[in-house]
Amino acid sequence: MCEFCAKHGDGKKWYLQAKNYSDDLAADVHRRKETQWWFNYFEDGLGRDLERMEKVLPKLPRPVRHLVASFLTLRHKKGHFGQVVPIEDIESIFQIVNSIVRVPCVCRRLTVGREVHCCLGVSASPDAGMIGEVVDPSYWRGPDTDGMDKLTPAEALSFMRELEKDGLMHSVWTFGTPFIGGICNCDRSDCAAMRATVGHGVKMMFKGEYVAVLDRDSCTGCRACMRLCQFGAMGFSWADRKAYIDTLKCYGCGVCRAGCSSGAISLRERSGIPLVARSW
């Protein structure tokens, strides 16, 4: 069990608790102001933070670098962080919320300079909820989007499955923890949070509740799983002609399964594997 499940889920998966999507949390004035700032100004702040992480942080002495990274991680835990979630749990989330809207990705606006319509806003409200209310409408206007695109749960799930085929992994995001307002589809090159987490040790995105495991007898050695893994957890044994999984690197997104035609990969609860039970 991760710390978020202990604090915000009563010992169960915290992102599957309806209370963490509730209108009561969304109505909090401070949280609404924070969310408004995040969408309207966070891009500039994120750009500055990412530049510091990539240019300044590596030059610091290791103890100082660790201290700075720990401080930034703590700050994100309190306000805005993500956790990796497999498609099965995404489907369960779609059964909890009452509104799903497709929105532009803030990270990709920053990293590739374009609006890419690949993230989802979720709400317990029947409309767009807090995100639709507090964000300046001009934010949604751009060359690749004409606003928020409302989806049914079935449409949203189909959209997510298509993205998995391209190797994008899914994550839930807080806007004033523990309120969850977004679901992102991330890759290591374009996602600022992944670059900070995997590249610089500043945890903005945490490992999921699962770990991928391989049935070696079923593996055909096609290596399709390696193409999809965003975390470098999939490898290949030349001698055995089989894939292998580095459990310590696995974030439990399950996207590797989308490329495995033999069904050799499955997910197991992280808590049931001692080596990584406390690795988040």
N, C-alpha and C positions, 0 to 999 in steps of 0.2 A: 504494500500500500504506500503510495506517495504521500508527501506531507500535505498536499492539497486535498486529498481524500480524507485525511485525518482532520484537517481544519474546517473544510467546507462541504464534506460529503458524509459526515457521520460514519466514517469507516467504509463507505461505498464509493464507487467512482463518482467523483464530485461533479464531473461534467454531464452526468446522467441524472442529476437532481434538478427537478423543475424549479426549485427555489432560487437557483443560481441564474435563471433567465427571467425572474419575476418582475412584474411592473413595480413592485415595492422597492426593489433595488434600483430600477431604472429611474424612479421618481426622485431619488436623492439629489438634492440641488448641487452638492459638491461634485458628485459623480457626473452629472449632466454637463457641468462646466468643464470638467476634465476631458470628457469625450468630445465636446465641441472644440476645445483647444487641440486635441489630438488630430482630428481630421483637418482643421484649418491651418495649424501651424507646425504640427509634428514633423512634417516632411523636411522643413528646414532644420529643425532640431536633430532629427534622425540623421540627416546628411552630415551635420557637424560632428555628431557622436561617432558615426561610422568612419569619417575621415580621421578622427583622433585615434580610433581603435587600430586602423590600418597603418597609420603613419607614425603615431607617437607611442602607443602602448608597447609595440615590439622593442622599442629602444630603451625602455625602462628596465632597471634591475629586476630580476625575477621576483624577489619578495614584494617590491613595490607594485609590480605588474599584477601579482596575485591579489594584493590588497585592493587595488583600484577595481579589478574585475569583480571581486566579492561585493564591493560597495554598489557597483552598477547593477549586479544581479539582484541584490536585496531591494534596490529601488524599483526594479521592474516587477518583482514579486508582488509588491504592494499596489502597483498601479496598472501595469499592462504587460502581460506575459502570455506565452503560448505553451501548449502541450500537444504532443503528437497523438493523433487518434486514428485508429484504423477505420475502414469503410463500414464495418459492421456497427460500430458505435456511432458513426456519423448518421447511419440510418435510424438508430434509436433516438438520436437528438432531434431528427426531423419529425419524430412522432411526439416529441415534447413541445416544441415551439409552434406558434400559430402564424408566423410570418417568416418567409425566406426571400431575400432580395439579393440579386447579383450586383456587385459594385466594383469599381476600379480598385486595383491593388496599389496601396500607397508605396510599398517597397519598390515596385517596378516603375512607378512614376519617377522615383529617385534614381534607381540603378540603371535603367535602360532609357529613361526619358520619354516614355510613352504611357498612355493609359491602356491597361490590359484588363479586360472585364472578367476577372477570374476568382474574385473573393465573394463571400456571402455574408450578409448581415442577417442575424437571426433574432427573433423577438417573441416574447409571450403575447404581445399585442397582435391583433388581427391585421394591423397595417405594418409599416416599416418600423414602428416602435421608436425608441429613443434616437436611433441613428437618423431616421428620417426627419425627426423633429428638431434636433439641435444642430445639424450640419447645414451650412450655407448651401442653398441650391446650386450656386455657381460651381461648387466643388465637383458636381457630377457631370458638368458639361465639358466636352473635349472632343477631339477628332475621332476617337474610337468608342464613344459612349454618348447616349442621349438621356442619361439619368439612371435611376434604379430600375432594374428589371425583375419584377416579381415572379417567383417560380413556385410551382406546386412541389410537395415533397418528392413525388415521383420524378419530376423534371430535374430537380436539384440532385437527386441521387444518380440519375443517368449522366448528368453533367460531370459529377465527381468521378464516376467510373471511367468516363472518356479521358479525363485528365490523368488518371492513374496509368493508362496505357502509355502516356508520354513521360511517366516517371514522377509526376507531381505527387507529393505526400500531403496529408491533411493535418490541420492543427486547429484547436480552439483557442480563442483569445479573450482575455478579460479587458474590461474598461472600468477600472476601479474594482479590483479584486474583492469579492468573488464573482461579480456580475460578468456573465459571458455574453458578448454581443456580436462576435464574428467567428467565421470559419475561413481559414486561408488554405490555399493550395500552393505549396512552396517547392522551390528547387534551390540548390546551393549557390548557383551563379547569380540569380536575380533577387533572392530573398535576403534583405539586410539582417533579419533576425538570425537566419542560419549562418550567415557569414560571421556575425558577431559570436554566435554560440560555438560553432564547430571550428572556426578559424582563429578566434581570439580568446576563448574561454570566458566570455561575458555571456552568461546564460540568460537569454531572452526567451528561449524555447527549450522545454524540458522533454526528456524521454517519455515514451508512452508506457501504459500499464502492461505491455506485452513485449515479447521477444520472439523473433522468427526462429524456427527450427527446421532442419532439413532431414528428410527421409532419404538417406544415401542410396538405398536400394531402388528408389523410384527416380532418382536424378539421372538424366540422360547426358548431362555435361554440355548442354546447348549454350550456356552462359548468358541466356537472355535476362536472367535475374540481375546480373552484374550491370547491365546497361541501365536498369531502373533504379538501383540503389543510390540515394543521395548522400549517404553517410560513409561510404567506403567500407561497408560491413560484409559485402559479398566478395568472395575470392574464388580461385579455381586451382585445383590440384592437377598439375600436369601429369604426375605419375598415375594418379587414380582416375583421371579424366572425369572428375566430379567437382561440383561446386562445394564451397564450404562457407560457413557464416561465422564471422568474428563477433561473438556474443557481446563482448564489451563495447563494441562500436554500434551495435544494433539499437535503433530507436523504437522499434516495434511498430512501424507504420504499416507493414504488410504489403506495401506496393510491389515488392519483389514477386509476389504471387501472381500479379497480373501478367507477367511474362513467362510463367512456368506452365507449359502445356501438359506436363506430366503430373501436376498436382503434388509435387514433392515438398513444397514449403507450406508450413502452417504456423499459427501463432500460439504461444503458450503464455500464461500469466507470468509476468516478471517475478512476482513474489514467490513463485514456486521453483525458481532457479537460483540457488544460493549464491552463485558467482556474481549475479547482477541484481539480486533482490533489493539492494540499497543503492543501486547506481541509477541516478536520475539526471 
